[in-house]
């Protein structure tokens, strides 16, 4: 899911003469999980009134030339027209705490809100390049779209030296493709947020700017309707193939066999093994509900006995 239009930006990086650029392999794509985006937005909402933007550290994993951002945490900093200060000790302490919980996640870069790349962005990029060495640091800019004339979106950049004789002081911010990636278990939550946002922006709810979250029954109803529509499409496809109206795709057929035969063999599937497996699942669910009810009745009887005694 793309997060924003492509863009380019160039800036002269003000770094010490003795610093050296990270020689790591340049990433060609950046994927961001919803948890990281929500953490950035929460940090932006909790900012001080005099803060124009907030920054923080991005944590994730690297695979080949792809950087996967899985989480993030805020970093204390202050900006004025003359200088920028970043609490490096706080940054390292937070990373040590996160590393104890998720040892596989490492520092992959940093984030900021807004779309402007200024002198301070280059200084912060240089700091995180040292933290991620020998790999390059990724910079994710999240535009909230609050300012007039700006569009909300997310862009990712990497820094690269520029010039006839490349020096650490000179670099260019090169945009890289950025997309949103979520697990199947997170799709229901993403759909809930998008549907609530669409409901709040519809003309019928313009008089009520604050949209209430969808209830559990409505979410369940939409999920059942979605599954029913998918089953209808599959049945229509299978019936058209059996009737000879269209040529069947072997890949689709194998996928359907694997889906229906999950947990049972193909031979058992042809002999009615799917129905037997479904009955076993329903029996396990029934027994689990029965045990839960028995435990609840037992706890209430124990409370009643104590109250009488």
N, C-alpha and C positions, 0 to 999 in steps of 0.2 A: 504494500500500500504506500504509494509515494506521499511524502509529507510536504512538499513544496516545489515550486518551479526552480529550474537550474539558474545559477547565478555565478558571478566571478567577482573577485575582490583582490586588490593588491595593496600592500603596505610595507613600509620600510621598518624592519624590526630593530629596535634599540636594545642590543644586548652587549655585554662586556666583550672586549676584543679577544679574551682568552677562551671564550666559550666555543664549543664545537657542535655542529649540527648532528642530529641522530641519524646514523647511517642505515637504519632499519628499512625493511621493505615497505614501499608505499602502499597503503591500503587502497583498494579500488572501489569498495562499497562499505557502507555503514548501515547496520540494522539496529533499531532501537525498540526495546520492549515497552509496553504501556506503563509498567511500574516506574521506569526511569522518567518518563514524561510527566506522570502524575506527581512524582517527587519534586521535579523542577517547578511545576505550576504551584504546588503547595508552598515551596520556598518563596516564590514570587509574591504570593498572596500575603505572606507573613513578613514581608520586607518592611523597613522603616519608611516613613513618609518622605524623607529626604534622599532616598536611594532611587537612582534612575534604573539600575539593573542589579541583578544578583548573579553570583558565579558559584560554581561547585565542581566537584570531582566526579568523573564518570568511571564506573567499574564495569568490567565485562571480560570477554575472552577474545582471543584472536585465532583465526583458522585460515591458513593460506594467506590470501590478500583481503580478507573480510574481517571487519571489527564488529563484534556483537555487544552492544551496550545493554546490560541487564539491570543495573541499578545505579543510583547516584546518591550523593550526600552534599549538603550545603557546606560552604567554606566562608568564614568570616572575612570580610574585606571592606576597605573604605577607599573612595575615590574623590579626589578634588581636582581642580583645574591645574594643579601643580604636581601632584604625585598620586601614586596608588600604593596601598599597603595590603598585603595578604598575610593572614595568620597561618604561617607554614607549620608551626607546632601543632595547632589544632587540626590541620589537614592530615598530618602524619599520625596523630593519635586516633582520629576517626578511621583512618585506613587500617590501622592495626586492629581495631575492634571489629571492623567488617571482615578483615582477613581471617580472624579466628572463627567467624561464623561460616563464611564462604571462602575456603582456601583457594578454590579454582579461579575466583574473580580477582583480577589485577587492575591496576590503574591503566586506562586506555586513553585518557584525555580529560577535557574539562568542558563545562557548558557555561553559557551566559544567556541572559534574556535580552531581546532587542536584536536589531539587524546591523548595527554600526560596528565596524572594525576600526578601532583607533589605535593610538600609540600604546595605551594600556593593554589592549588585546595582544599586541606583539610581545610585551613584557611578560604577560601571564602565559602566553604560548611558550615562551622560552623556558619558564620555570617548569611547566609540565613536560616539556621535551626532555628535560633532565630527569624527571621522575619516571618517564616511560622508556628511557634509553635501554637498549639500542633501537627500540622501535619508535616510530613517529607518533606524536601526540595528536589526537583527533579533537577538533573544536566543533561543538554543536551549538548553534545559535537558534534559540527558540523565540520567535516573534509572537507575542500574545495578541497582536492586532488591536490593542487598545487605542494607540495613537491614530489620529485621523489620517487617512491616505495610505496606511500600511495594511498589508494582508497577513493574516495569521498563518504560520507555517514553521517548519523546521528545516534548517540547512546544516550541512556538515562540511568542514574544511580540514585540510592538512597544510602544513607550511613546507615550503621548498626554497632553497637558496636561489638567487637570481643574480645575474651580472656576468661580465666577461671573466673576472676572477672572483668566483663565489666566496663570500665571506659570511660569517655568522650574523653580522649586523644587517644584512640585506636578505629579505625573504619575500615570498609571495604566498598569499593565502589561496590555495587551489580548491575549488569546490569538488566534492565527491558525491556520487549518488547516495541518497539517504531514504530509507523506507521503514515503515512500521511493521514489526513482526510480533505475532502473539500466538500462544499455544491454543489448541482447540478448547481446552478447559476455560480459557479467558474470553472466548468469543461471546458467551452470553452476557458477560459484564460490559464488553465493548458495545454490543448491540443495544444494551439497555441505556448506556450513556448517549449513544448517537440518536436513538429514538426519542429520548427525553429532550435532547437539544433540538431536534427537528420539531417536536411538539411545541416547544417554547417559542420557536421562530415562525410558527404558522400564523396566518392572519386571524384565525378564529380565537387564538389565545394571546393576541397582541395586548389586550387589556389586562392580562395577567402575566406579567413578565417573569414571575418565578414559577417554574413548572415543577409539579410534584413528581417524585420518582414513581415508576410503574410498580404496581402491586405484584405480589408473588403469583396470584391467580392469572393476572394478565400476561406475565412472562411465561407461565406454564401454557396458557392458551396459545400464545404466539409460537411457542416451541412445537406444540402438537400440530398446529396448522402447517408449520414449515416442514415437519417430518411427513405429514400427510401429502403435501404437494410433491415432495421428493419421491415418495412411494408411487404416487400417481404417474410421475414422469417415467419411473423405472418400469412400471407395469405397461404403460403405453409403448415403450420401446421394445420390451420383450414380446408383447403381442404382435407388434408390427413385424418383428423378425420372424416369429413363428408363422405368421400368415404370408410370408414371402413378399411383403410390401417394401422392405428395405433390407440391405445386406448387413448382416451382423458384424460387429467389430470384435475380434477375438480378445483384444485387451480388455474391453468392457465386460465380456463374458467371464474372463478369469477373475476380474475384480469382484464381480457379483458372487462368483463361487467362493472366493476367499472371504467375502464379507458374511455371507450366509453360513458358511462352514467354519466360522471362527470357533475354535475349541473342539471341533469334531472333524472326523475324516470326510473326504469327498464321497467315499462309498457309503458311509452312514448317512450322509446328506441325501443321497438318492433313495435311501430306504426309510426316509422319514425321521432321520436323526435330528433335524432342526426342531421339529415339534417336540421330540423327547427332551432336547436340551432346553427348550423354552419352558416346558413343564417343570424341569428340575430347578430352573431359576426362580420360577414362581413359587415353588415349594420352599426354597431357601428363604425367599422374601417373607413368605407367610410365617415360617417358624421364627424368623428374627422379630417380626412384629408381635408374635405371641409371647416370646421371651420378654420383650420390652414391656408388654402389658402386665405380665405376671410380676415383674420386678416393681412396676409402679404400684400395683395393688398391694404387694407385700410391704412396701415402704409406708403406704398410707395406713395399713393395719397396725404397723409398729407404732406410728405416731398416735393412732387412736388408743392403743393399749397404754402408752405412756401417759396420755392425758387423763385416762380414767384412773390410773394408779396414783 
